[in-house]
Structure formats: structure tokens, C-alpha cells
Amino acid sequence: MAAPLTPRQQQCLDFLRSEQEETGALPKQIVVASALSISTSRVASLLHQLKHRGWIEYQANKRGLRDGRYARLLDPTEIRT
């Protein structure tokens, strides 16, 4: 089982999931920042933490969530411990 998330990490992950369900794609970092009322640098930090914990995958050299084509949320069965 994956390590528990902080409340802010969970809030970010929940937002990413809801946006993906609604639109079929992950939002850009600026959209996440606006929705959570935080800076884009804080979003980048949260995304890095979620990636490190195994909740999302993205290719940093491909602009991360700045362009959702290179990112995806992991299914709970894929999450590393």
C-alpha cells in the first residue's frame, strides 16, 4: 500500500482525478494552481511529491503537467509502495 498523502497532496490528487474524469485529460499546472489557490511552483512541488510516492507519472523533460499529453494518473493497482 502506498504511503498516506498529506491533506494538500490529497486535495491536488482529487482535483486531478476530477478534471481527468470531466475532460479526459489532466489540467495544466496553472489550472491546478488557480483551483487550489496556490502558486504554480507549489503545484510543481506537489506533483513531484505525488510522482515520488507513485500516484502519478509524467516525463519532466516533456513539460510535465504543463502539457497533459505526457502525464497520467496511476490506477490504485499500479501504485508502488
N, C-alpha and C positions, 0 to 999 in steps of 0.2 A: 504494500500500500504506500502511496506517495505521502511525503511529509505534509502536515497540515499547512494551510495557507494563512497568512495574516488577513485581517479583515479587508485591507486595501487591495491585496492581491486577489482575494476572492471577488471583490467588487469589480475589479478590472476583468477577471476571467468571466464573470457573469455577463458583463456588458459585451465582451467579445462574442460569447455564445449567442446572446440575444440578437446582436447585429448579424451574425452569420446565419441564424435561422430566418431572420427577416429578409435579408438581401441576398443571401447565398455567398457572401464574401466577407472577409474581415475588413473592418474600417481602417482608415488611415490613422496614424498616431495623433494628428491634430483633432480628429473627431473624438477619439477616446479622451484626450485632454479636456476638450470642451465639455463632454458629457460628465466627466468626473470632477470637473473644476480643479484641475491640476495642470502643471506645466508639461510641455512635451518632453522635457528632459526627465521628468518624474515618470512619465509613461514609458519612456525608453528603459528606465531602470526597472520598472515593474515587469516589462516584457522580458528583460534579461533574467530577472528572478524566476519568472514563470517558465522560461526556457530551461534554465538551470535545474529547476525542480521537475522538469519533464512534462509540463502541461501543454506547452505549445512548441512548434518547430518553426523556425524561419532561418533564412540564409542572410546573415548580416551583410555580406558583400553584395546582396541583391536588394538592398534598401529596406530589409526587414518589413515591418508592417506599413512603412510608407507606401508600399505597393503590395497589396494583399495577395497578388499572384504568387508570391514566394513564401507564403506563410500558411499554416494550418493549425487548428486546434486538434489535439490528440483525443481519441476516444479513450474513455477511462480504462479500457482493457489494454491499451498501448502504453500507459503511463509507467515510467520506470520508478523503482523505489530507491 
